[in-house]
């Protein structure tokens, strides 16, 4: 049934136009499930509801988190919906199955001071430091995802207008840069980037020390390094900068519609999460500071 899984992968890419990360996550879940089914002597199109329930129990018995099990169920629901619509099965086996999603934790964000400390860390005395400074500034200035950052090409930058063009999964968006970020990016492009390239025709905006496009893992290591040098105790990921960007904009008066456009959310409910974070923060401040709380 790997051909069916491959067809589903093609469907996610060509028809649903899902992001590379979403596709990789779904296909990984489906292949793990298919492998487990094979151990049970069951083909993926012959699975019944009992098989699905047993598989989810198997994940729990392996110590998988509630969030991981819930995501696995969602992956199976989406996969079998495709299988049924494609005529390989008459009805989906994923019916009336519920899992404990666990307590949903609000994302971690950095304070304004922590952001300042982080952005101060790259020493802009060599090519690597100037590049790192530009990447961190662009991430916080725009709130883009790490995949969007490393997918940026030189042609996506308009230094004259002070914007970058970010190509999302379904549509592109133009995002402005604040003066400090524009200065850092301009310095990198004008003075450093060309000397770092392995190939003068390279299109990537940000490259690694080998002169080719920066990877997700490469940026992750850079971010963790500067978290350590800034002595920030919070666990920082690339998404932490995205969450911080959103919350800081809302705290300073941005409306939800504008934030949704900047972040590339297709559904405003994704953006509304950040209002809950602000409300939770205000409640925490109230309980801590009010003399009667």
Beta strands, then each sheet from edge to edge (+ up, - down):
strand 1: 157-158
strand 2: 163-167
strand 3: 172-176
sheet 1: 1+ 2- 3+
end
